Amino acid sequence: MATNKTVLDRYLNLPVPDNTTQCMYIWIDGSGENVRAKTKTVNFNPKSPSELPIWNFDGSSTGQAEGSNSDVYLHPVALYRDPFRLGNHKLVLCETYKHNHKPADTNHRHTCKEVMDKAADQHPWFGMEQEYTLLDSDQHPFGWPKNGFPGPQGPYYCGVGASKVYGRDVVESHYRACLYAGVMIAGTNAEVMPSQWEFQVGPAEGIRMGDDLWMGRFLLHRVAEDFGISVSLDPKPIPGDWNGAGCHTNFSTVAMREKGGITHIEKAIERLAGNHQHHICMYDPNGGRDNERRLTGLHETSSIHDFSAGVANRGASIRIPRQVAEEGQGYLEDRRPSSNCDPYRVTEAVVRTICLDA
């Protein structure tokens, strides 16, 4: 059921008192996939997350605590501009902590930050390609026939025209919201399955990769909400001869990016090959069970059971882009992470294996 956004604008345009800021605290809930949010008023304009107070929420309603001991703490860790309320209002990404002040079970940022700090001298860069599917209010793919299917895949990837792409308004609005907020969004495109899209974040160094992708996801859900559309990050939303959704992860160290870096890329691939099963467990929130529906060896994927690598091969676990192979330096692409992965877990696993050999 849609509400009248013109009426909403009347209230959003009302002036607020000086030095009054609405801060929307955002966190990952107990599913490890979804985000939650609530708003706090502060009487100053925060410039850093460290200036904001620790807050709390009812963890028994988010799958993060029992009702008899329900308070979970919110620790602000990253600050973004609010593209919905505008002005000085802020979006605040938070880590979650239990009643005993230990990281909550789905707080994977905590260990990710420790790993990124250890590897800081190698300057790990990431670029993650977030695929997603737009759904109508009935949870059917947006724009698809209600009693059937669209034509076979082929004309939809990077398509143009009303018969080839559905939901571009959401995509364009999300792009601008990310730019305004300060998310390092690098681009977007329509994907192989109709109603499936992708946005890319990066290149981002260290912990910022996970921070910006989670905030980009929040903005996507929030923008789609305004259009009465839902967003699915399911890695195989439609069974059958339709592409799944992934979160391909591009990675490099400073050594890979310099002349002769291809030798470091090849060494990294050897290390990844020796840790394939561990990475599969880290690459979706259910230990590989979600990705099992997607990584079949079909639809531009490798089999979940086998590790492979190749130049310009989109059916491999690891792809070396053609330009990288020709220039002998650059980056690698890990095509295994699922669309609903936790980027903190993915980037931590990559850095542990490649940079710390752990």
C-alpha positions in Angstrom: 0.0 0.0 0.0 1.6 3.3 -1.1 1.4 6.6 0.7 1.4 10.1 -0.7 5.0 11.3 -0.9 3.9 14.8 -1.7 2.3 15.1 1.7 5.5 13.7 3.3 7.6 16.4 1.6 5.5 19.1 3.3 6.7 17.8 6.7 10.3 17.1 5.6 10.5 20.7 4.5 9.7 22.1 7.9 12.7 23.8 9.6 14.3 22.2 12.6 15.9 24.0 15.5 19.6 25.0 15.1 22.1 22.4 16.1 19.5 19.7 16.0 20.5 16.6 14.0 18.5 13.4 13.3 20.9 10.4 13.4 19.6 7.2 12.0 21.5 4.3 13.6 21.8 1.3 11.3 22.9 -2.2 12.1 23.0 -5.8 10.9 20.4 -8.0 12.6 20.5 -11.6 13.8 19.9 -13.0 10.3 23.3 -11.7 9.2 21.6 -10.5 6.0 19.1 -7.8 6.9 19.6 -4.3 8.3 17.6 -2.5 11.0 17.4 1.2 11.8 16.1 3.7 14.3 16.6 7.4 14.8 18.1 9.5 17.6 18.1 13.3 18.0 21.4 14.9 19.1 21.9 18.6 19.8 25.0 19.1 17.7 26.2 18.3 14.2 28.4 15.2 14.4 31.6 15.2 12.3 32.8 11.7 13.4 31.1 8.6 14.7 33.2 8.7 17.9 31.3 11.9 18.8 28.0 10.0 19.0 26.7 8.2 22.0 26.5 4.4 22.3 22.8 3.4 22.1 20.8 0.2 22.5 17.9 -1.8 21.1 15.6 -4.7 21.9 17.7 -7.7 20.6 14.9 -10.1 21.3 13.0 -8.6 18.4 15.9 -8.9 15.9 17.2 -12.4 16.7 20.1 -11.1 18.7 19.1 -11.6 22.4 16.6 -13.3 24.7 13.6 -11.4 26.1 14.9 -11.8 29.6 18.2 -10.0 28.7 17.3 -8.2 25.6 19.4 -5.0 25.5 22.1 -5.0 22.7 24.5 -2.1 22.3 25.0 0.0 19.2 28.5 1.4 18.7 28.7 4.0 15.9 31.6 3.2 13.5 30.9 5.1 10.3 29.1 8.3 9.4 27.2 9.2 6.2 25.1 12.1 4.9 21.3 11.4 5.0 19.9 11.6 1.4 16.3 11.4 2.7 16.2 14.0 5.4 19.0 16.1 3.9 20.6 19.0 5.8 23.0 18.0 8.5 21.1 14.8 9.3 23.2 11.6 9.3 23.1 7.9 8.7 25.2 6.1 11.3 26.5 2.6 10.7 26.9 0.7 13.9 28.5 -2.5 15.3 26.4 -4.6 17.7 27.6 -5.7 21.2 26.0 -8.1 23.7 25.0 -7.3 27.3 28.5 -8.4 28.3 30.1 -6.0 25.8 31.4 -8.8 23.6 30.6 -8.6 19.8 27.2 -9.9 18.8 27.1 -13.1 16.8 26.6 -11.3 13.5 29.1 -8.5 14.3 31.8 -9.7 11.9 33.2 -6.2 11.5 35.0 -6.5 14.7 37.4 -9.2 13.6 37.5 -7.9 10.0 38.9 -4.6 11.3 41.6 -6.4 13.3 42.7 -8.3 10.2 42.7 -5.2 8.0 44.9 -3.4 10.5 47.4 -6.3 10.4 47.6 -6.1 6.6 47.5 -2.3 6.3 51.0 -2.2 4.9 49.9 -4.2 1.9 47.1 -1.7 1.1 44.4 -4.3 0.3 41.9 -2.8 -2.2 38.5 -4.2 -2.9 35.7 -3.7 -5.4 32.5 -5.6 -4.9 29.7 -6.1 -7.4 26.4 -6.4 -5.6 23.7 -8.1 -7.7 20.1 -8.0 -6.5 16.6 -8.6 -7.8 13.6 -6.2 -7.6 10.3 -7.7 -6.5 6.8 -6.4 -6.7 4.6 -6.2 -3.6 3.5 -9.8 -4.1 7.2 -10.9 -4.0 7.1 -11.7 -7.8 9.9 -10.3 -9.9 9.1 -6.7 -10.7 7.8 -6.3 -14.3 7.4 -10.0 -15.0 4.1 -11.4 -16.3 2.0 -12.4 -13.3 1.0 -15.8 -14.8 4.1 -16.6 -16.8 7.7 -15.7 -17.5 9.4 -13.1 -19.7 11.4 -14.2 -22.8 14.6 -16.1 -22.4 17.8 -14.5 -21.1 19.8 -12.6 -23.7 18.4 -9.1 -24.3 18.4 -7.9 -20.7 22.0 -7.6 -19.7 22.9 -3.8 -19.9 19.6 -3.5 -21.8 17.8 -0.4 -22.8 14.0 0.0 -23.4 10.8 -0.8 -21.6 10.7 -4.4 -22.8 14.2 -5.1 -21.6 14.7 -3.5 -18.2 12.4 -3.0 -15.3 12.8 -0.7 -12.3 15.4 1.8 -13.6 13.8 4.5 -11.5 14.9 2.6 -8.4 18.4 2.1 -9.8 19.0 5.8 -10.7 17.6 7.0 -7.4 19.8 4.6 -5.5 22.9 5.7 -7.4 22.3 9.4 -6.5 21.5 8.5 -2.9 24.9 6.7 -2.6 26.8 9.6 -4.2 25.1 12.0 -1.8 25.7 9.9 1.3 29.4 9.3 0.6 29.2 5.7 -0.4 32.0 4.9 -2.9 29.6 3.6 -5.6 31.5 3.0 -8.9 28.8 2.1 -11.3 25.6 0.1 -12.0 24.1 -2.0 -14.8 21.2 -4.2 -15.6 22.0 -7.9 -15.2 21.3 -11.1 -17.3 18.0 -11.9 -15.7 15.2 -9.3 -16.1 14.5 -7.3 -12.9 18.0 -8.2 -11.8 20.5 -5.3 -11.4 24.0 -4.7 -10.0 25.8 -1.9 -8.4 29.6 -1.8 -7.7 31.3 -0.3 -4.7 35.0 0.5 -4.7 37.9 0.6 -5.0 37.9 0.8 -1.2 40.7 0.0 1.1 40.4 -2.2 4.1 37.4 -1.9 6.4 35.8 0.7 4.3 34.8 -1.9 1.7 32.4 -3.6 4.1 31.2 -0.3 5.6 30.2 1.2 2.2 28.6 -2.0 0.8 26.4 -2.4 3.9 25.4 1.3 3.7 24.8 0.9 0.0 22.5 -2.1 0.7 20.6 0.0 3.3 20.2 2.8 0.8 18.9 0.3 -1.8 16.3 -1.1 0.5 15.3 2.4 1.7 15.0 3.9 -1.8 13.0 0.9 -3.1 10.7 1.3 -0.1 9.7 4.7 -1.5 8.7 3.1 -4.7 6.7 0.3 -3.1 9.3 -2.3 -4.4 11.2 -4.9 -2.4 14.8 -5.9 -2.9 15.9 -9.6 -2.8 19.6 -10.5 -2.2 18.8 -14.2 -2.6 21.5 -15.9 -4.7 19.0 -17.9 -6.7 15.7 -16.1 -6.5 14.1 -17.9 -9.5 14.9 -21.6 -10.0 15.5 -23.0 -13.5 17.2 -21.4 -16.5 17.8 -18.0 -14.9 21.0 -16.5 -13.7 21.6 -16.4 -9.9 22.9 -13.3 -8.0 26.4 -13.0 -6.7 28.7 -10.4 -5.2 31.9 -10.8 -7.2 34.9 -9.5 -5.3 37.8 -7.8 -7.0 41.0 -7.7 -4.9 44.5 -6.5 -5.1 47.5 -5.5 -3.0 50.0 -2.8 -3.8 52.4 -5.6 -5.0 49.8 -6.9 -7.4 49.1 -3.4 -8.8 52.8 -2.7 -9.5 54.9 -3.9 -12.5 55.3 -7.6 -12.4 52.4 -8.0 -10.1 51.0 -11.0 -12.0 53.4 -13.2 -10.1 51.8 -12.0 -6.8 48.3 -12.6 -8.3 49.3 -16.2 -9.3 50.7 -16.8 -5.8 47.4 -15.4 -4.3 45.4 -17.8 -6.5 47.5 -20.8 -5.2 46.6 -19.8 -1.6 43.0 -19.4 -2.4 43.0 -22.9 -4.1 44.3 -24.4 -0.8 41.5 -22.8 1.2 38.5 -23.3 -1.2 36.2 -25.0 1.3 36.8 -22.4 4.0 36.0 -19.6 1.7 32.8 -21.2 0.5 31.7 -21.4 4.2 32.5 -17.7 4.5 30.8 -16.6 1.3 27.2 -16.8 2.3 25.5 -16.4 5.8 24.6 -20.1 5.9 27.9 -21.7 5.5 27.6 -22.4 1.8 24.1 -23.7 1.7 22.7 -20.6 0.0 25.5 -20.6 -2.6 24.9 -24.2 -3.4 21.8 -23.3 -5.3 23.8 -20.8 -7.4 27.3 -22.3 -7.9 26.3 -25.2 -10.2 28.8 -24.8 -13.0 26.0 -23.2 -15.1 24.9 -19.6 -15.7 28.4 -18.1 -15.5 29.4 -19.9 -12.3 31.9 -22.5 -11.3 30.9 -25.6 -9.3 30.8 -25.1 -5.6 32.8 -28.3 -5.2 35.7 -27.4 -7.5 38.3 -24.6 -7.5 39.3 -23.2 -10.9 41.0 -20.1 -12.3 41.4 -18.7 -15.7 41.9 -15.6 -17.8 38.6 -13.9 -18.8 36.8 -17.0 -17.8 33.4 -16.2 -16.1 32.9 -19.9 -15.4 35.9 -20.1 -13.1 36.1 -19.5 -9.3 38.8 -16.9 -9.9 38.9 -14.7 -13.1 42.0 -12.9 -14.2 40.8 -10.0 -16.4 42.2 -10.1 -19.9 43.8 -6.7 -19.5 45.5 -7.7 -16.3 47.0 -10.8 -18.0 48.2 -8.6 -20.9 49.7 -5.9 -18.7 51.2 -8.3 -16.1 49.7 -6.4 -13.2 46.4 -5.4 -11.6 43.9 -7.5 -9.7 41.9 -10.8 -9.5 38.2 -11.4 -9.3 36.7 -13.9 -6.9 33.4 -14.9 -8.4 32.3 -17.2 -5.6 30.7 -14.8 -3.0 26.9 -14.9 -2.9 24.7 -11.8 -3.3 23.6 -12.1 0.4 27.2 -12.5 1.7 28.5 -10.4 4.6 31.3 -8.3 3.0 33.1 -8.2 6.3 33.5 -12.0 6.3 34.4 -12.1 2.6 37.1 -9.4 2.8 38.4 -10.8 6.0 38.8 -14.3 4.5 40.5 -12.9 1.4 43.0 -10.9 3.4 43.7 -13.7 5.9 44.4 -16.2 3.0 46.3 -13.9 0.6 48.0 -11.3 2.8 48.5 -13.1 6.2 48.6 -16.7 4.8 46.4 -17.7 7.8 
